[in-house]
Structure formats: C-alpha cells, structure tokens
Amino acid sequence: MCESNVYLKKDETETLIMENVAAVTPINNDTFLLKGLLGEQMEIKAIIEDINLMGHKITLKAL
C-alpha cells in the first residue's frame, strides 16, 4: 500500500491530522485537499514541509 499519514507542524510540534491518505491535491498556493483511502476528505491551509515516501509520512507546516 502507498498511503501516508499527514502531520501538521506548528511551533515545532507535530500532530497527526489524517491517516491513510491516498491523495493530496492543491487547491491554491496554501490550501490542500487530503483524500483518505476510505473516501474521507479534509481541506487544510498549510505549506508542504516534507514528504517522506519511504516512511509514509507527509508533514505540512501550519500558516
């Protein structure tokens, strides 16, 4: 499986915001639509800090 967990980083603290994310779609310069394996969706205003494909981890930085 190729899903990743998405974390939101704020003030050096990372918080898991969504598990088993299958797609990250940019909506505009600072907003992304996260789509889960089971169809759940979340819109988040942030910037991409790191994508670790081997570790199945995406880190977004809060604005």
PDB file with one MODEL, atoms N, CA, C and O in Angstrom:
MODEL        1
ATOM      1  N   MET A   1       0.836  -1.172   0.000  1.00  0.00           N
ATOM      2  CA  MET A   1       0.000   0.000   0.000  1.00  0.00           C
ATOM      3  C   MET A   1       0.888   1.246   0.000  1.00  0.00           C
ATOM      4  O   MET A   1       2.014   1.225   0.498  1.00  0.00           O
ATOM      5  N   CYS A   2       0.365   2.311  -0.560  1.00  0.00           N
ATOM      6  CA  CYS A   2       1.148   3.535  -0.705  1.00  0.00           C
ATOM      7  C   CYS A   2       0.559   4.716   0.060  1.00  0.00           C
ATOM      8  O   CYS A   2       0.902   5.861  -0.236  1.00  0.00           O
ATOM      9  N   GLU A   3      -0.305   4.476   1.020  1.00  0.00           N
ATOM     10  CA  GLU A   3      -0.907   5.569   1.763  1.00  0.00           C
ATOM     11  C   GLU A   3       0.106   6.146   2.752  1.00  0.00           C
ATOM     12  O   GLU A   3       1.064   5.484   3.153  1.00  0.00           O
ATOM     13  N   SER A   4      -0.135   7.383   3.125  1.00  0.00           N
ATOM     14  CA  SER A   4       0.735   8.063   4.083  1.00  0.00           C
ATOM     15  C   SER A   4      -0.103   8.696   5.181  1.00  0.00           C
ATOM     16  O   SER A   4      -1.296   8.949   5.009  1.00  0.00           O
ATOM     17  N   ASN A   5       0.538   8.946   6.304  1.00  0.00           N
ATOM     18  CA  ASN A   5      -0.078   9.706   7.376  1.00  0.00           C
ATOM     19  C   ASN A   5       0.355  11.159   7.208  1.00  0.00           C
ATOM     20  O   ASN A   5       1.492  11.435   6.827  1.00  0.00           O
ATOM     21  N   VAL A   6      -0.558  12.085   7.494  1.00  0.00           N
ATOM     22  CA  VAL A   6      -0.258  13.504   7.346  1.00  0.00           C
ATOM     23  C   VAL A   6      -0.220  14.145   8.727  1.00  0.00           C
ATOM     24  O   VAL A   6      -1.130  13.975   9.538  1.00  0.00           O
ATOM     25  N   TYR A   7       0.852  14.883   8.969  1.00  0.00           N
ATOM     26  CA  TYR A   7       1.061  15.577  10.230  1.00  0.00           C
ATOM     27  C   TYR A   7       1.073  17.070   9.976  1.00  0.00           C
ATOM     28  O   TYR A   7       1.556  17.526   8.939  1.00  0.00           O
ATOM     29  N   LEU A   8       0.540  17.837  10.924  1.00  0.00           N
ATOM     30  CA  LEU A   8       0.587  19.287  10.859  1.00  0.00           C
ATOM     31  C   LEU A   8       1.568  19.764  11.905  1.00  0.00           C
ATOM     32  O   LEU A   8       1.438  19.450  13.088  1.00  0.00           O
ATOM     33  N   LYS A   9       2.557  20.531  11.457  1.00  0.00           N
ATOM     34  CA  LYS A   9       3.592  21.033  12.352  1.00  0.00           C
ATOM     35  C   LYS A   9       3.305  22.489  12.688  1.00  0.00           C
ATOM     36  O   LYS A   9       3.143  23.332  11.806  1.00  0.00           O
ATOM     37  N   LYS A  10       3.245  22.762  13.998  1.00  0.00           N
ATOM     38  CA  LYS A  10       3.023  24.123  14.477  1.00  0.00           C
ATOM     39  C   LYS A  10       3.893  24.328  15.704  1.00  0.00           C
ATOM     40  O   LYS A  10       3.798  23.583  16.679  1.00  0.00           O
ATOM     41  N   ASP A  11       4.743  25.347  15.647  1.00  0.00           N
ATOM     42  CA  ASP A  11       5.651  25.642  16.769  1.00  0.00           C
ATOM     43  C   ASP A  11       6.483  24.425  17.163  1.00  0.00           C
ATOM     44  O   ASP A  11       6.613  24.117  18.348  1.00  0.00           O
ATOM     45  N   GLU A  12       7.043  23.737  16.178  1.00  0.00           N
ATOM     46  CA  GLU A  12       7.913  22.566  16.372  1.00  0.00           C
ATOM     47  C   GLU A  12       7.183  21.344  16.938  1.00  0.00           C
ATOM     48  O   GLU A  12       7.830  20.359  17.294  1.00  0.00           O
ATOM     49  N   THR A  13       5.857  21.387  17.028  1.00  0.00           N
ATOM     50  CA  THR A  13       5.072  20.243  17.482  1.00  0.00           C
ATOM     51  C   THR A  13       4.305  19.663  16.298  1.00  0.00           C
ATOM     52  O   THR A  13       3.608  20.385  15.584  1.00  0.00           O
ATOM     53  N   GLU A  14       4.441  18.347  16.095  1.00  0.00           N
ATOM     54  CA  GLU A  14       3.734  17.670  15.010  1.00  0.00           C
ATOM     55  C   GLU A  14       2.505  16.948  15.557  1.00  0.00           C
ATOM     56  O   GLU A  14       2.583  16.238  16.560  1.00  0.00           O
ATOM     57  N   THR A  15       1.374  17.139  14.885  1.00  0.00           N
ATOM     58  CA  THR A  15       0.124  16.497  15.277  1.00  0.00           C
ATOM     59  C   THR A  15      -0.419  15.724  14.089  1.00  0.00           C
ATOM     60  O   THR A  15      -0.536  16.264  12.989  1.00  0.00           O
ATOM     61  N   LEU A  16      -0.748  14.460  14.310  1.00  0.00           N
ATOM     62  CA  LEU A  16      -1.354  13.641  13.261  1.00  0.00           C
ATOM     63  C   LEU A  16      -2.739  14.187  12.956  1.00  0.00           C
ATOM     64  O   LEU A  16      -3.583  14.279  13.848  1.00  0.00           O
ATOM     65  N   ILE A  17      -2.980  14.556  11.685  1.00  0.00           N
ATOM     66  CA  ILE A  17      -4.288  15.096  11.332  1.00  0.00           C
ATOM     67  C   ILE A  17      -5.108  14.142  10.467  1.00  0.00           C
ATOM     68  O   ILE A  17      -6.333  14.249  10.414  1.00  0.00           O
ATOM     69  N   MET A  18      -4.426  13.197   9.780  1.00  0.00           N
ATOM     70  CA  MET A  18      -5.181  12.239   8.960  1.00  0.00           C
ATOM     71  C   MET A  18      -4.306  11.025   8.651  1.00  0.00           C
ATOM     72  O   MET A  18      -3.136  11.157   8.293  1.00  0.00           O
ATOM     73  N   GLU A  19      -4.894   9.855   8.796  1.00  0.00           N
ATOM     74  CA  GLU A  19      -4.197   8.610   8.491  1.00  0.00           C
ATOM     75  C   GLU A  19      -4.634   8.078   7.130  1.00  0.00           C
ATOM     76  O   GLU A  19      -5.703   8.426   6.628  1.00  0.00           O
ATOM     77  N   ASN A  20      -3.802   7.238   6.548  1.00  0.00           N
ATOM     78  CA  ASN A  20      -4.112   6.539   5.296  1.00  0.00           C
ATOM     79  C   ASN A  20      -4.547   7.481   4.178  1.00  0.00           C
ATOM     80  O   ASN A  20      -5.559   7.250   3.517  1.00  0.00           O
ATOM     81  N   VAL A  21      -3.779   8.537   3.978  1.00  0.00           N
ATOM     82  CA  VAL A  21      -4.067   9.499   2.922  1.00  0.00           C
ATOM     83  C   VAL A  21      -3.584   8.929   1.594  1.00  0.00           C
ATOM     84  O   VAL A  21      -2.425   8.541   1.451  1.00  0.00           O
ATOM     85  N   ALA A  22      -4.493   8.885   0.629  1.00  0.00           N
ATOM     86  CA  ALA A  22      -4.174   8.328  -0.681  1.00  0.00           C
ATOM     87  C   ALA A  22      -3.828   9.406  -1.696  1.00  0.00           C
ATOM     88  O   ALA A  22      -3.156   9.124  -2.688  1.00  0.00           O
ATOM     89  N   ALA A  23      -4.288  10.669  -1.460  1.00  0.00           N
ATOM     90  CA  ALA A  23      -4.032  11.748  -2.413  1.00  0.00           C
ATOM     91  C   ALA A  23      -3.995  13.095  -1.692  1.00  0.00           C
ATOM     92  O   ALA A  23      -4.749  13.344  -0.752  1.00  0.00           O
ATOM     93  N   VAL A  24      -3.096  13.946  -2.164  1.00  0.00           N
ATOM     94  CA  VAL A  24      -3.007  15.331  -1.698  1.00  0.00           C
ATOM     95  C   VAL A  24      -3.141  16.203  -2.944  1.00  0.00           C
ATOM     96  O   VAL A  24      -2.293  16.155  -3.835  1.00  0.00           O
ATOM     97  N   THR A  25      -4.205  16.997  -3.003  1.00  0.00           N
ATOM     98  CA  THR A  25      -4.481  17.815  -4.177  1.00  0.00           C
ATOM     99  C   THR A  25      -4.402  19.292  -3.806  1.00  0.00           C
ATOM    100  O   THR A  25      -5.105  19.736  -2.898  1.00  0.00           O
ATOM    101  N   PRO A  26      -3.549  20.066  -4.502  1.00  0.00           N
ATOM    102  CA  PRO A  26      -3.501  21.505  -4.216  1.00  0.00           C
ATOM    103  C   PRO A  26      -4.776  22.189  -4.704  1.00  0.00           C
ATOM    104  O   PRO A  26      -5.245  21.940  -5.815  1.00  0.00           O
ATOM    105  N   ILE A  27      -5.324  23.051  -3.858  1.00  0.00           N
ATOM    106  CA  ILE A  27      -6.493  23.836  -4.233  1.00  0.00           C
ATOM    107  C   ILE A  27      -6.041  25.224  -4.687  1.00  0.00           C
ATOM    108  O   ILE A  27      -6.544  25.765  -5.672  1.00  0.00           O
ATOM    109  N   ASN A  28      -5.085  25.787  -3.952  1.00  0.00           N
ATOM    110  CA  ASN A  28      -4.424  27.031  -4.346  1.00  0.00           C
ATOM    111  C   ASN A  28      -3.030  27.041  -3.715  1.00  0.00           C
ATOM    112  O   ASN A  28      -2.541  25.986  -3.311  1.00  0.00           O
ATOM    113  N   ASN A  29      -2.388  28.185  -3.622  1.00  0.00           N
ATOM    114  CA  ASN A  29      -0.995  28.240  -3.163  1.00  0.00           C
ATOM    115  C   ASN A  29      -0.773  27.719  -1.754  1.00  0.00           C
ATOM    116  O   ASN A  29       0.313  27.223  -1.455  1.00  0.00           O
ATOM    117  N   ASP A  30      -1.765  27.816  -0.880  1.00  0.00           N
ATOM    118  CA  ASP A  30      -1.550  27.412   0.509  1.00  0.00           C
ATOM    119  C   ASP A  30      -2.679  26.547   1.081  1.00  0.00           C
ATOM    120  O   ASP A  30      -2.839  26.463   2.299  1.00  0.00           O
ATOM    121  N   THR A  31      -3.451  25.914   0.218  1.00  0.00           N
ATOM    122  CA  THR A  31      -4.548  25.061   0.678  1.00  0.00           C
ATOM    123  C   THR A  31      -4.505  23.736  -0.084  1.00  0.00           C
ATOM    124  O   THR A  31      -4.315  23.707  -1.300  1.00  0.00           O
ATOM    125  N   PHE A  32      -4.684  22.644   0.655  1.00  0.00           N
ATOM    126  CA  PHE A  32      -4.636  21.312   0.070  1.00  0.00           C
ATOM    127  C   PHE A  32      -5.879  20.524   0.470  1.00  0.00           C
ATOM    128  O   PHE A  32      -6.430  20.716   1.553  1.00  0.00           O
ATOM    129  N   LEU A  33      -6.306  19.639  -0.417  1.00  0.00           N
ATOM    130  CA  LEU A  33      -7.389  18.707  -0.134  1.00  0.00           C
ATOM    131  C   LEU A  33      -6.756  17.337   0.087  1.00  0.00           C
ATOM    132  O   LEU A  33      -6.122  16.782  -0.811  1.00  0.00           O
ATOM    133  N   LEU A  34      -6.936  16.799   1.298  1.00  0.00           N
ATOM    134  CA  LEU A  34      -6.428  15.471   1.629  1.00  0.00           C
ATOM    135  C   LEU A  34      -7.568  14.486   1.413  1.00  0.00           C
ATOM    136  O   LEU A  34      -8.689  14.709   1.871  1.00  0.00           O
ATOM    137  N   LYS A  35      -7.275  13.397   0.712  1.00  0.00           N
ATOM    138  CA  LYS A  35      -8.284  12.380   0.428  1.00  0.00           C
ATOM    139  C   LYS A  35      -7.822  11.054   1.018  1.00  0.00           C
ATOM    140  O   LYS A  35      -6.732  10.569   0.715  1.00  0.00           O
ATOM    141  N   GLY A  36      -8.667  10.480   1.862  1.00  0.00           N
ATOM    142  CA  GLY A  36      -8.337   9.236   2.537  1.00  0.00           C
ATOM    143  C   GLY A  36      -8.690   8.012   1.724  1.00  0.00           C
ATOM    144  O   GLY A  36      -9.425   8.084   0.739  1.00  0.00           O
ATOM    145  N   LEU A  37      -8.161   6.909   2.149  1.00  0.00           N
ATOM    146  CA  LEU A  37      -8.361   5.624   1.497  1.00  0.00           C
ATOM    147  C   LEU A  37      -9.839   5.221   1.461  1.00  0.00           C
ATOM    148  O   LEU A  37     -10.290   4.578   0.513  1.00  0.00           O
ATOM    149  N   LEU A  38     -10.580   5.600   2.488  1.00  0.00           N
ATOM    150  CA  LEU A  38     -11.994   5.217   2.575  1.00  0.00           C
ATOM    151  C   LEU A  38     -12.944   6.324   2.132  1.00  0.00           C
ATOM    152  O   LEU A  38     -14.144   6.260   2.397  1.00  0.00           O
ATOM    153  N   GLY A  39     -12.399   7.353   1.448  1.00  0.00           N
ATOM    154  CA  GLY A  39     -13.235   8.406   0.902  1.00  0.00           C
ATOM    155  C   GLY A  39     -13.350   9.662   1.744  1.00  0.00           C
ATOM    156  O   GLY A  39     -13.942  10.647   1.302  1.00  0.00           O
ATOM    157  N   GLU A  40     -12.792   9.649   2.956  1.00  0.00           N
ATOM    158  CA  GLU A  40     -12.862  10.847   3.778  1.00  0.00           C
ATOM    159  C   GLU A  40     -12.006  11.953   3.162  1.00  0.00           C
ATOM    160  O   GLU A  40     -11.029  11.678   2.466  1.00  0.00           O
ATOM    161  N   GLN A  41     -12.383  13.202   3.425  1.00  0.00           N
ATOM    162  CA  GLN A  41     -11.666  14.343   2.866  1.00  0.00           C
ATOM    163  C   GLN A  41     -11.468  15.406   3.928  1.00  0.00           C
ATOM    164  O   GLN A  41     -12.277  15.551   4.845  1.00  0.00           O
ATOM    165  N   MET A  42     -10.376  16.146   3.790  1.00  0.00           N
ATOM    166  CA  MET A  42     -10.085  17.243   4.702  1.00  0.00           C
ATOM    167  C   MET A  42      -9.377  18.339   3.922  1.00  0.00           C
ATOM    168  O   MET A  42      -8.436  18.077   3.173  1.00  0.00           O
ATOM    169  N   GLU A  43      -9.836  19.559   4.106  1.00  0.00           N
ATOM    170  CA  GLU A  43      -9.176  20.712   3.485  1.00  0.00           C
ATOM    171  C   GLU A  43      -8.308  21.368   4.554  1.00  0.00           C
ATOM    172  O   GLU A  43      -8.779  21.628   5.662  1.00  0.00           O
ATOM    173  N   ILE A  44      -7.045  21.636   4.230  1.00  0.00           N
ATOM    174  CA  ILE A  44      -6.108  22.191   5.201  1.00  0.00           C
ATOM    175  C   ILE A  44      -5.315  23.335   4.578  1.00  0.00           C
ATOM    176  O   ILE A  44      -4.837  23.242   3.447  1.00  0.00           O
ATOM    177  N   LYS A  45      -5.188  24.414   5.344  1.00  0.00           N
ATOM    178  CA  LYS A  45      -4.418  25.570   4.892  1.00  0.00           C
ATOM    179  C   LYS A  45      -3.027  25.440   5.519  1.00  0.00           C
ATOM    180  O   LYS A  45      -2.871  25.569   6.734  1.00  0.00           O
ATOM    181  N   ALA A  46      -2.029  25.187   4.688  1.00  0.00           N
ATOM    182  CA  ALA A  46      -0.672  24.947   5.167  1.00  0.00           C
ATOM    183  C   ALA A  46       0.275  24.938   3.969  1.00  0.00           C
ATOM    184  O   ALA A  46      -0.144  25.091   2.822  1.00  0.00           O
ATOM    185  N   ILE A  47       1.558  24.755   4.264  1.00  0.00           N
ATOM    186  CA  ILE A  47       2.548  24.558   3.209  1.00  0.00           C
ATOM    187  C   ILE A  47       3.230  23.212   3.444  1.00  0.00           C
ATOM    188  O   ILE A  47       3.314  22.737   4.577  1.00  0.00           O
ATOM    189  N   ILE A  48       3.706  22.616   2.380  1.00  0.00           N
ATOM    190  CA  ILE A  48       4.388  21.328   2.499  1.00  0.00           C
ATOM    191  C   ILE A  48       5.782  21.558   3.053  1.00  0.00           C
ATOM    192  O   ILE A  48       6.561  22.343   2.511  1.00  0.00           O
ATOM    193  N   GLU A  49       6.085  20.865   4.134  1.00  0.00           N
ATOM    194  CA  GLU A  49       7.420  20.941   4.718  1.00  0.00           C
ATOM    195  C   GLU A  49       8.267  19.745   4.296  1.00  0.00           C
ATOM    196  O   GLU A  49       9.449  19.895   3.985  1.00  0.00           O
ATOM    197  N   ASP A  50       7.658  18.548   4.284  1.00  0.00           N
ATOM    198  CA  ASP A  50       8.431  17.341   3.953  1.00  0.00           C
ATOM    199  C   ASP A  50       7.489  16.248   3.472  1.00  0.00           C
ATOM    200  O   ASP A  50       6.377  16.094   3.978  1.00  0.00           O
ATOM    201  N   ILE A  51       7.960  15.493   2.484  1.00  0.00           N
ATOM    202  CA  ILE A  51       7.264  14.298   2.024  1.00  0.00           C
ATOM    203  C   ILE A  51       8.268  13.153   2.070  1.00  0.00           C
ATOM    204  O   ILE A  51       9.261  13.162   1.343  1.00  0.00           O
ATOM    205  N   ASN A  52       8.008  12.169   2.926  1.00  0.00           N
ATOM    206  CA  ASN A  52       8.881  11.017   3.069  1.00  0.00           C
ATOM    207  C   ASN A  52       8.117   9.796   2.560  1.00  0.00           C
ATOM    208  O   ASN A  52       7.329   9.202   3.295  1.00  0.00           O
ATOM    209  N   LEU A  53       8.351   9.428   1.313  1.00  0.00           N
ATOM    210  CA  LEU A  53       7.612   8.325   0.696  1.00  0.00           C
ATOM    211  C   LEU A  53       7.969   6.978   1.322  1.00  0.00           C
ATOM    212  O   LEU A  53       7.100   6.121   1.488  1.00  0.00           O
ATOM    213  N   MET A  54       9.226   6.790   1.665  1.00  0.00           N
ATOM    214  CA  MET A  54       9.635   5.531   2.289  1.00  0.00           C
ATOM    215  C   MET A  54       9.049   5.386   3.697  1.00  0.00           C
ATOM    216  O   MET A  54       8.740   4.279   4.138  1.00  0.00           O
ATOM    217  N   GLY A  55       8.901   6.508   4.391  1.00  0.00           N
ATOM    218  CA  GLY A  55       8.357   6.483   5.746  1.00  0.00           C
ATOM    219  C   GLY A  55       6.852   6.671   5.791  1.00  0.00           C
ATOM    220  O   GLY A  55       6.262   6.665   6.871  1.00  0.00           O
ATOM    221  N   HIS A  56       6.214   6.841   4.622  1.00  0.00           N
ATOM    222  CA  HIS A  56       4.762   7.031   4.529  1.00  0.00           C
ATOM    223  C   HIS A  56       4.303   8.200   5.399  1.00  0.00           C
ATOM    224  O   HIS A  56       3.301   8.106   6.109  1.00  0.00           O
ATOM    225  N   LYS A  57       5.057   9.310   5.332  1.00  0.00           N
ATOM    226  CA  LYS A  57       4.773  10.452   6.196  1.00  0.00           C
ATOM    227  C   LYS A  57       4.850  11.751   5.387  1.00  0.00           C
ATOM    228  O   LYS A  57       5.819  11.996   4.668  1.00  0.00           O
ATOM    229  N   ILE A  58       3.808  12.574   5.521  1.00  0.00           N
ATOM    230  CA  ILE A  58       3.770  13.893   4.899  1.00  0.00           C
ATOM    231  C   ILE A  58       3.646  14.901   6.030  1.00  0.00           C
ATOM    232  O   ILE A  58       2.757  14.786   6.874  1.00  0.00           O
ATOM    233  N   THR A  59       4.536  15.890   6.049  1.00  0.00           N
ATOM    234  CA  THR A  59       4.495  16.917   7.085  1.00  0.00           C
ATOM    235  C   THR A  59       4.132  18.242   6.447  1.00  0.00           C
ATOM    236  O   THR A  59       4.806  18.715   5.533  1.00  0.00           O
ATOM    237  N   LEU A  60       3.049  18.835   6.946  1.00  0.00           N
ATOM    238  CA  LEU A  60       2.608  20.158   6.500  1.00  0.00           C
ATOM    239  C   LEU A  60       2.902  21.148   7.607  1.00  0.00           C
ATOM    240  O   LEU A  60       2.811  20.809   8.786  1.00  0.00           O
ATOM    241  N   LYS A  61       3.254  22.370   7.238  1.00  0.00           N
ATOM    242  CA  LYS A  61       3.536  23.411   8.227  1.00  0.00           C
ATOM    243  C   LYS A  61       2.364  24.378   8.273  1.00  0.00           C
ATOM    244  O   LYS A  61       1.950  24.921   7.248  1.00  0.00           O
ATOM    245  N   ALA A  62       1.833  24.588   9.474  1.00  0.00           N
ATOM    246  CA  ALA A  62       0.696  25.493   9.670  1.00  0.00           C
ATOM    247  C   ALA A  62       1.102  26.910   9.328  1.00  0.00           C
ATOM    248  O   ALA A  62       2.240  27.319   9.558  1.00  0.00           O
ATOM    249  N   LEU A  63       0.147  27.662   8.770  1.00  0.00           N
ATOM    250  CA  LEU A  63       0.402  29.063   8.451  1.00  0.00           C
ATOM    251  C   LEU A  63      -0.056  29.949   9.577  1.00  0.00           C
ATOM    252  O   LEU A  63       0.076  31.171   9.493  1.00  0.00           O
TER     253      LEU A  63
ENDMDL
END
